[in-house]
Amino acid sequence: MLSGIGFDAKVAHEFSAMKKKSYDDGVVYSTEKELESLLSLSARADGWDPPIVKTVATESRGISELAEAIERFCQVQRSADMTSERRRAIARWRIVELLRERLLASALESKGSEEVLERLADEVATRRRDPYSAVEEIMKGQGHQTGADGRITNL
């Protein structure tokens, strides 16, 4: 007959491990179903159906499956007809965002910009000036010319 503290501790440890695994499996299953549900709500334009890859980094489980899924995605992206259009659209968006950031930073970092901004804000707040003409004044102070439609005519 097996008994004693060592045996009892081992049984308790195995029971605890089984209970934890059952809990973990339930959480993983629940999370997987939630992800599948969210993914089913919309379709990607490129036709890619993202797989759900279960990984446990601390146990090095699922790493090769994740690498394979990433490689399949890369292959789909390389072979898709829309790839160049999509890349061009993303590149354009990035350029526009960077331009916005830099133009704004340039306007706000120039000498006397804080005083000009405060004065213009006061004029707009007290309705002595509209915000469009205030922006035009800031742009002219930066050396930018604007057309009748308010667009920059020289970058």
C-alpha positions as CSV (number, residue, x, y, z in Angstrom):
1,M,0.0,0.0,0.0
2,L,1.4,3.4,-1.0
3,S,1.0,6.1,1.5
4,G,2.9,8.8,3.2
5,I,3.6,12.5,2.6
6,G,5.6,12.0,-0.6
7,F,2.8,10.0,-2.3
8,D,0.1,12.4,-1.1
9,A,2.0,15.4,-2.4
10,K,2.6,13.8,-5.7
11,V,-1.1,12.9,-6.1
12,A,-2.1,16.5,-5.1
13,H,0.4,17.9,-7.6
14,E,-0.9,15.7,-10.4
15,F,-4.5,16.6,-9.5
16,S,-3.6,20.3,-9.4
17,A,-1.9,20.0,-12.8
18,M,-5.0,18.2,-14.3
19,K,-7.3,20.9,-12.9
20,K,-5.0,23.7,-14.3
21,K,-4.9,22.0,-17.7
22,S,-8.6,21.7,-17.7
23,Y,-9.0,25.4,-16.8
24,D,-6.3,26.4,-19.4
25,D,-8.0,24.3,-22.1
26,G,-11.3,25.9,-21.3
27,V,-9.9,29.4,-21.5
28,V,-8.0,28.6,-24.7
29,Y,-11.1,27.1,-26.2
30,S,-13.2,30.1,-25.2
31,T,-10.7,32.6,-26.5
32,E,-10.4,30.6,-29.7
33,K,-14.2,30.7,-30.3
34,E,-14.3,34.4,-29.5
35,L,-11.5,35.1,-32.1
36,E,-13.3,32.9,-34.7
37,S,-16.5,34.8,-34.1
38,L,-14.7,38.2,-34.5
39,L,-12.9,37.1,-37.7
40,S,-16.2,35.9,-39.2
41,L,-17.7,39.4,-39.0
42,S,-15.7,40.7,-41.9
43,A,-13.9,39.5,-44.9
44,R,-10.5,40.8,-46.1
45,A,-10.3,42.2,-49.6
46,D,-7.2,40.1,-50.3
47,G,-9.1,36.9,-49.5
48,W,-6.8,35.9,-46.6
49,D,-8.5,33.9,-43.9
50,P,-6.2,34.4,-40.8
51,P,-5.7,31.1,-38.9
52,I,-5.8,31.0,-35.2
53,V,-2.5,29.5,-34.1
54,K,-2.2,28.3,-30.5
55,T,1.2,29.0,-28.9
56,V,2.8,28.7,-25.5
57,A,6.0,30.6,-25.7
58,T,7.2,29.4,-22.2
59,E,6.9,25.8,-23.4
60,S,8.0,26.5,-27.0
61,R,4.7,25.0,-28.3
62,G,3.2,26.1,-31.6
63,I,6.2,28.2,-32.6
64,S,6.8,26.2,-35.9
65,E,3.0,26.3,-36.7
66,L,3.1,30.1,-36.2
67,A,6.1,30.5,-38.5
68,E,4.3,28.4,-41.1
69,A,1.2,30.6,-40.8
70,I,3.3,33.7,-41.2
71,E,5.0,32.3,-44.3
72,R,1.6,31.4,-45.8
73,F,0.4,34.9,-45.2
74,C,3.6,36.4,-46.9
75,Q,3.1,34.1,-49.9
76,V,-0.5,35.2,-50.3
77,Q,0.5,38.8,-50.0
78,R,3.2,38.4,-52.6
79,S,1.0,36.6,-55.1
80,A,-2.1,38.9,-54.7
81,D,-3.0,41.1,-57.6
82,M,-3.9,43.9,-55.2
83,T,-0.6,43.9,-53.5
84,S,1.0,46.8,-55.5
85,E,-2.2,48.9,-55.2
86,R,-2.4,48.2,-51.5
87,R,1.2,49.0,-50.9
88,R,0.9,52.2,-52.9
89,A,-2.1,53.3,-50.8
90,I,-0.3,52.5,-47.6
91,A,2.9,54.3,-48.8
92,R,0.7,57.4,-49.8
93,W,-1.0,57.4,-46.4
94,R,2.4,57.2,-44.6
95,I,3.8,60.1,-46.6
96,V,0.7,62.2,-45.9
97,E,0.9,61.4,-42.2
98,L,4.6,62.3,-42.0
99,L,4.0,65.5,-44.0
100,R,1.2,66.5,-41.5
101,E,3.5,65.8,-38.6
102,R,6.5,67.7,-40.0
103,L,4.5,70.7,-41.2
104,L,2.8,71.0,-37.9
105,A,6.0,70.6,-36.0
106,S,7.7,73.1,-38.2
107,A,4.9,75.6,-37.7
108,L,4.9,75.2,-33.9
109,E,8.7,75.2,-33.5
110,S,9.4,78.3,-35.4
111,K,10.4,81.5,-33.6
112,G,7.5,83.4,-32.2
113,S,5.0,80.7,-33.1
114,E,3.6,80.4,-29.5
115,E,2.8,84.1,-29.4
116,V,1.2,84.1,-32.9
117,L,-0.8,81.0,-32.1
118,E,-2.1,82.5,-28.9
119,R,-3.0,85.8,-30.7
120,L,-4.8,83.9,-33.4
121,A,-6.6,81.7,-31.0
122,D,-7.8,84.8,-29.1
123,E,-9.0,86.4,-32.4
124,V,-10.9,83.2,-33.4
125,A,-12.4,82.7,-30.0
126,T,-13.7,86.3,-29.9
127,R,-14.9,86.0,-33.5
128,R,-12.7,88.7,-34.9
129,R,-11.2,86.1,-37.3
130,D,-12.2,82.8,-38.8
131,P,-10.0,79.7,-38.2
132,Y,-9.3,79.4,-42.0
133,S,-7.6,82.8,-42.3
134,A,-5.7,82.1,-39.0
135,V,-4.3,79.0,-40.6
136,E,-3.4,80.9,-43.7
137,E,-1.5,83.4,-41.7
138,I,0.5,80.7,-40.0
139,M,1.3,79.1,-43.3
140,K,2.4,82.4,-44.8
141,G,4.6,82.9,-41.8
142,Q,6.2,79.6,-42.7
143,G,6.8,80.7,-46.3
144,H,3.9,78.7,-47.8
145,Q,1.7,80.3,-50.4
146,T,-2.0,79.4,-50.6
147,G,-4.4,79.6,-53.5
148,A,-7.9,80.9,-53.4
149,D,-9.1,77.5,-52.3
150,G,-6.8,77.6,-49.3
151,R,-4.5,74.9,-50.6
152,I,-0.7,75.2,-50.5
153,T,0.6,76.1,-53.9
154,N,4.3,75.6,-52.9
155,L,5.8,73.0,-50.6
